[in-house]
C-alpha cells in the first residue's frame, strides 16, 4: 500500500503496529530469560527489557501517535461503536491518557525489576529461603504502590492493579464475588473430601520426562494446537507467551515421580496457546492484539478470559471421564509398562480426587480457588500496609491452615511457589478464579446451544469445541471486554451458578 493511498486509520494502525513489534521483542526476551538464558545475564537482560518497554510507552504517548489517533477517531466516527476500528482507536486513546499519568521512568523501573526479582525468586527457591527473595519483593511492592498511585484509585490501591488484568474488577467487587464463592464452595468441598479417597498410587510412579512429554504433546496437538506456529519447552514455572499468532510458546515442567504435573501443565498452557493462535489474522500487529496499558503483546481480552480457556481445556476436557475413556490407550502406548494395570475409570478417579494440597498448580479443582483467594487476601494486605513483607511466610502458613487444614513445612511449598510476585503481577491472581467461573459458564452454554459440540468432545474429537470457542471468543482478540463476550455468548455477564453446578456434578456424586 502506497503512502498516498493510506487512510488516517491505516497510518494509525501502522504506528501502533510498531508498538506491538516492540512488545513482542520484550516477550521474546522474557521467554528466553525463563527458559534458557544463562544465570549471569539477568542484570543486562533487565536493562534490555526496561529499555524496550519504555520505548513502547514513549511511542504511545508521542505527538505523532496522538495526532494519528485523533485523525483516526474522526475518520471512523461514523462506524458503529462495536466496530473493530472504533474499539482500536478507543483503546489507543485510553492508553495515551493512562501513560501520560504514569511516569516513563517508573514503567522502566518496574520492567527492569521483573528480571532481577525473578532471578532472586529462582535463587530463593533453590535455597528454600524466603529471605533471599524478600528484599526484591519489597522493592517490587514499592514500585507497584507508586504505579497504583499514578494510575489513580479511590478505595484501595489494589483497585488500580487488578484493573490492569481484569478491567472493571476492584477489591470491593472481588470481596463480593469471593464471599459468595467461598460460601458455595465450602459445603461441596467438605462433602467431597469426606468420601474415601480413590486409588492414586499410579500417579506417583517414576516416568522418564521424555515419555511424559510424548503423551502431553500428543494431547496438545489433539486439542488442535498448531506446532507449525508454536512449540513446547521447559521452565521453572509453566507459562505461555506469544510473539503474534504465528509464534506461540508453551512451557511445562517435569517431576519424574508425578506425571500429572507435566500433563496438566501442558494442557493448561495449550488452552492459552489456542486463544493466541486463533486471534483474527486481521488483528496481527495491531491494537487489538496488544495490551497498550499493561504494555504486553497479547490477543486475549483479559487475564480472566485467557485463564478461562486454559482451565476449560485442562479441567472440563482433560479431567473428564470421556477424555480418559478415549485416551487411556494412548497413555499406555506412549508410556509403556507403567499403567498397564490401571483402567480408564481408575485414572479418571485418580486425577479428579479431592485431596487438599500445598501447591496451587497441583491442587485439585475443589481446593484450587481457596489457594487463589488467600493470595488475593495477602496481596491486598501488603499493598495497604497491614502486612509486612517479612511476615508473609507466617501469614501464608496461617491462611493455608485456616482454609485447607494443612501445615506448611517450608517456604518452597509455601510462599515461594508462584512466579507472579517476582514479575510484578500483583493483582493478577483473581483472574484464575474468574477464569474458572467463566469456563464453566461457557461450557454450560455450549451444552445447551451446541450439544453436538459437547458430543464430539466426549467422543475425543476436539476440533468442534475449538471451532466453537474460536468463533465465539478467540477470534475477537481485544475487541470486546470479558463481560461483553460473555453476554454475547451466554446472554449474561459473569455468574458463579454454573461453576458451582459443575463442581457439584463432578465431585458430590457417589460415582464421582
Secondary structure by P-SEA (a helix, b strand, c coil): cccccccaaaaaaaaaaaaaaaaaaaaaaaaaaaccccccaaaaaaaaaaaaaaaaaaaaacaaaaaaaaaaaaaacccccccaaaaaaaaaaaaaaaaaaccaaaaaaaaaaaaaaaaaaaaaaaacccccaaaaaaaaaaaaaaaaaaacccccaaaaaaaaccccccaaaaaaaaaaaaaaaaaaaaaaaaccccccccccccccaaaaaaaaaaaaaaacccccccccccccccccccccccbbbbbbbbccccaaaaaaaaaaaaaaaaaaacccccccccccccccccccccccccaaaaaaaaaaaaccccccaaaaaacaaaaaaacccccccccaaaaaaaaabbbbbcccccccccaaaaaaaaaaaaaaaaaaccccccaaaaaaaaaaaaaccccccccccccccccccccccccccaaaaaaaaaaaaaaaaaaaccaaaaaaaaaccaaaaaaaaaaccccccccccaaaaaaaaccccccaaaaaaaaaaccccccc
